[in-house]
Amino acid sequence: KKTPNQMLIIFGASGDLTSRKLIPAIYNLFKGGHLSKNFCVLGVSRSNMTDEEFRTKAILESPFLQKENSKEDPQTMQAFAEQFHYQDLGSDYDHSYDLLANRIASLNEQHGTSGNYIFYLSTPPSLYEVIAKNLSEAGLSKEKDGFRRLIVEKPFGYDLESAKTLNDALHHYFDEKQVYRIDHYLGKETVQNLLVTRFSNSIFEPLWNRRYIHHVEITNAETVGVEKRGGYYDKSGALRDMFQSHLLQIVSLLVMEPPISSDAEEIRDEKVKALKSLRIMKSEEEIVKNTLRGQYVKTEIDGKTVKGYREEEGVNPESTTETYAAIKFFVDNWRWKGVPFYVRTGKAMPTKVTEAVIHFKTPHHEVFMSQDAYRKDNKLIIRIQPDEGILIKFGVKVPGLGFHVEQANMEFYYSDLESAQVMDAYERLLLDAMQGDTTLYARADEVEAAWRFVDPILKCWENNPAVNTYGYSVGTWGPRNSDELIEDSFGWRNPGD
Ligand code: BG6
């Protein structure tokens, strides 16, 4: 189904996200035939550029579209580029909105975009409110003769209070149903598949509760350090950057009750309830016992010295910002009472992987030779990335004498599907926004519920910078002490080990 006629107005058009993610996503949607003929993009930013210069930089000479540029016939690329325009908004994103409104009106005429506009805020978050206010004052936020949508990038707030302030500010100018808060993990095929795995298979759902699940483990690891984003990251840290957003989104999908339909609001209502049922850690004592953080340190690897976090560009040499976080928590509701959840995330780890592991309880009565507990429990491993798929581990008899039990694997890989066209997360999410589907976007109350859980941990960590903070070598699975956080006999599952 093609998207309706519309214009996408990108604030922060000369930024990294636009060239790295948004334009390739738009290009794929264009190539896939998803976009209406009456579509155009207006890039907005603080630099001075002509339409031609913007097209050359963002498309024709973009390193992120290089492959397309060499294989595509130049006319197709040129036709794609001609749908792009540029508007300089001056130095502070606070002026020239009349000019912008006029430009939008004339492009609307030129491209026949039917007065349907999406504003994509790919700017520093400090500008979100200013832009929303100015759009509203320029008469661009009210849906009178077409739709008006606002896509907002993460980080969405810095803590609970700032998230609420931002939500209130945006609600001043836009209705909640016009606001699309992007969390690119929700655009990942395998994250969406969590819902399908749970709610369209009667072999899993009956077991999905405290009676049969022993614990749940989620690992998110990246091999890279903070790269060129030291300045941003040092004010953020793993808890804000990954846990509050992406990982709690995964948690909400694992934990939620079945929605009554696949309607966006029904699904989001259940996610909010799930997030609200996470047990908030109240005392510092509880937080210290159930959380742990780490920072990667300078490491010798094969005779070469690899930088530690504090040596990275833009990072305070005495920074206590965590690049690794591990958290144990409980979900206080009927389904999950007493089941521990263990979630960890880190940079500079041995491999890039995100997976959720559901550990089922071991059989009540042991009939056969016991081995160590870890190898005995049934596990459902949901591989979010890479090698997207699902793995089930179950016991089989070792051939030969006696009844020795060993674990066997049953595996499914997305890449084995014939229709394995996995859309990039941004492509999928943009397409949804263009079609007005909010299912995979975070709602205001959802974001606030996630902050409500994270806030006390942030505060406790800020007040006690040295407590539970450990160094770890680059290329390892984080501080050794993190093993103490997880059940003795189980330990973390380190994929690839
Ligand atoms: C971003 C974080 O939201 O997600 C980055 O800001 C992180 O620090 C990235 O590297 C990870 O995304 P992905 O899709 O590569 O797992």
Boltz pocket constraint, residues with backbone or C-beta under 6 A from the ligand:
constraints:
  - pocket:
      binder: B
      contacts: [[A, 222], [A, 241], [A, 242]]
      max_distance: 6.0
